[in-house]
Amino acid sequence: MSGYRRKKSVQPAFVPGKKIDLRVYNEETDLHEYYKWINDPAVTQYMDDIYPVTLDEARERLRKLASPDMDNVIFFLQEKNSGGIPIGITGLYDMDDVHRRARTRTMIGSVEHFSRGYGTESKILLFWYAFYRINLHHITSIVQAENIASIKSLKRVGYKKEGILRQNTFFDGRWVNDIIFGITKKDFRPVWEKYNESLKK
Ligand SMILES: CC(C)(COP(=O)(O)OP(=O)(O)OC[C@H]1O[C@@H](n2cnc3c(N)ncnc32)[C@H](O)[C@@H]1OP(=O)(O)O)[C@@H](O)C(=O)NCCC(=O)NCCS
């Protein structure tokens, strides 16, 4: 896969939403929160990251993910008028500037912030950035088949099921399937139009 040559004009920006905003990484406010999230099994149970992560490892991981030289764009999520405390992270990974594709992952960092619509809204804002700002064409997300919240949220933002990876994940002592979801700019358009209308109300 070829690398993604990020130009100055597509540096991550602030993406304002209805209940949350997406913003760039700020080590001062975000590192310790991220470190807590990725070491909380209630948050990571359906994710691949199951080993404990040290603070230095978390710092290094974020430094790489936020670097303009890499094939990623990450955003931290903050609630409106919250003073900048992050509640989660989303991003585009393995971006490819020839095929205009990327993969995405989203993590709401604490259980008390689950099921408030933040995961869904963060994907809508991320896709606005991906499709309408940096002109990607196709985005993929791979989700463990028992991650119901994630699957509901993916379908709501226009993702379509594109395949199954059979017994691809070892979860709670069992082999379970992963589902491949994909979305194109065309799939996303009606979702964006509806969301954009709701912003005006
Ligand atoms: C997956 C995740 C991003 C979804 O974000 P979220 O803000 O919790 O999701 P939303 O509120 O936008 O939508 C989730 C929907 O699933 C529902 N839901 C949540 N848990 C559920 C469950 N166990 N069974 C059925 N429905 C469930 C919610 O009620 C909501 O539906 P509703 O709006 O009709 O009430 C978030 O839960 C998360 O970060 N989880 C931990 C990390 C993770 O698994 N990331 C995904 C890796 S691919």
The ligand as a MOL file (V3000), in Angstrom:
LIG
                    3D

  0  0  0     0  0            999 V3000
M  V30 BEGIN CTAB
M  V30 COUNTS 48 50 0 0 0
M  V30 BEGIN ATOM
M  V30 1 C -18.4700 1.2810 19.7610 0
M  V30 2 C -18.5800 2.7370 20.2020 0
M  V30 3 C -17.6020 3.6040 19.4150 0
M  V30 4 C -20.0070 3.2200 19.9190 0
M  V30 5 O -20.1160 4.5490 20.3840 0
M  V30 6 P -21.3460 4.9650 21.3000 0
M  V30 7 O -21.2530 6.4210 21.5310 0
M  V30 8 O -21.3790 4.1070 22.5170 0
M  V30 9 O -22.5340 4.5740 20.3210 0
M  V30 10 P -23.8980 5.3260 19.9860 0
M  V30 11 O -24.5280 5.8260 21.2410 0
M  V30 12 O -23.6470 6.3300 18.9370 0
M  V30 13 O -24.7420 4.1350 19.3430 0
M  V30 14 C -24.7280 2.8620 19.9460 0
M  V30 15 C -26.0980 2.2060 19.8690 0
M  V30 16 O -25.9650 0.8540 20.3160 0
M  V30 17 C -26.8300 0.6430 21.4430 0
M  V30 18 N -26.1740 -0.3330 22.3040 0
M  V30 19 C -25.1140 -0.1530 23.0980 0
M  V30 20 N -24.7960 -1.3040 23.7030 0
M  V30 21 C -25.6850 -2.2370 23.2560 0
M  V30 22 C -25.8900 -3.6140 23.5030 0
M  V30 23 N -25.0840 -4.2960 24.3170 0
M  V30 24 N -26.8960 -4.2460 22.8650 0
M  V30 25 C -27.7170 -3.5770 22.0210 0
M  V30 26 N -27.5760 -2.2560 21.7310 0
M  V30 27 C -26.5670 -1.6030 22.3610 0
M  V30 28 C -27.0080 2.0200 22.0570 0
M  V30 29 O -28.1380 2.0810 22.8750 0
M  V30 30 C -27.1170 2.8570 20.7910 0
M  V30 31 O -28.3410 2.6650 20.1480 0
M  V30 32 P -29.5450 3.7370 20.2700 0
M  V30 33 O -28.9700 5.0600 19.8230 0
M  V30 34 O -30.5960 3.1960 19.3730 0
M  V30 35 O -29.9340 3.7800 21.7120 0
M  V30 36 C -18.3090 2.8810 21.7360 0
M  V30 37 O -19.2570 2.1570 22.4470 0
M  V30 38 C -16.9170 2.4690 22.1130 0
M  V30 39 O -15.9910 3.2360 21.9670 0
M  V30 40 N -16.7280 1.2420 22.6190 0
M  V30 41 C -15.4230 0.7880 23.0610 0
M  V30 42 C -14.3930 0.7090 21.9640 0
M  V30 43 C -14.8990 -0.0600 20.7620 0
M  V30 44 O -15.4120 -1.1560 20.8890 0
M  V30 45 N -14.7190 0.5500 19.5840 0
M  V30 46 C -15.1060 -0.0250 18.3270 0
M  V30 47 C -13.9970 -0.8300 17.7630 0
M  V30 48 S -14.3770 -1.3300 16.1060 0
M  V30 END ATOM
M  V30 BEGIN BOND
M  V30 1 1 1 2
M  V30 2 1 2 3
M  V30 3 1 2 4
M  V30 4 1 2 36
M  V30 5 1 4 5
M  V30 6 1 5 6
M  V30 7 2 6 7
M  V30 8 1 6 8
M  V30 9 1 6 9
M  V30 10 1 9 10
M  V30 11 2 10 11
M  V30 12 1 10 12
M  V30 13 1 10 13
M  V30 14 1 13 14
M  V30 15 1 14 15
M  V30 16 1 15 16
M  V30 17 1 15 30
M  V30 18 1 16 17
M  V30 19 1 17 18
M  V30 20 1 17 28
M  V30 21 1 18 19
M  V30 22 1 18 27
M  V30 23 2 19 20
M  V30 24 1 20 21
M  V30 25 1 21 22
M  V30 26 2 21 27
M  V30 27 1 22 23
M  V30 28 2 22 24
M  V30 29 1 24 25
M  V30 30 2 25 26
M  V30 31 1 26 27
M  V30 32 1 28 29
M  V30 33 1 28 30
M  V30 34 1 30 31
M  V30 35 1 31 32
M  V30 36 2 32 33
M  V30 37 1 32 34
M  V30 38 1 32 35
M  V30 39 1 36 37
M  V30 40 1 36 38
M  V30 41 2 38 39
M  V30 42 1 38 40
M  V30 43 1 40 41
M  V30 44 1 41 42
M  V30 45 1 42 43
M  V30 46 2 43 44
M  V30 47 1 43 45
M  V30 48 1 45 46
M  V30 49 1 46 47
M  V30 50 1 47 48
M  V30 END BOND
M  V30 END CTAB
M  END
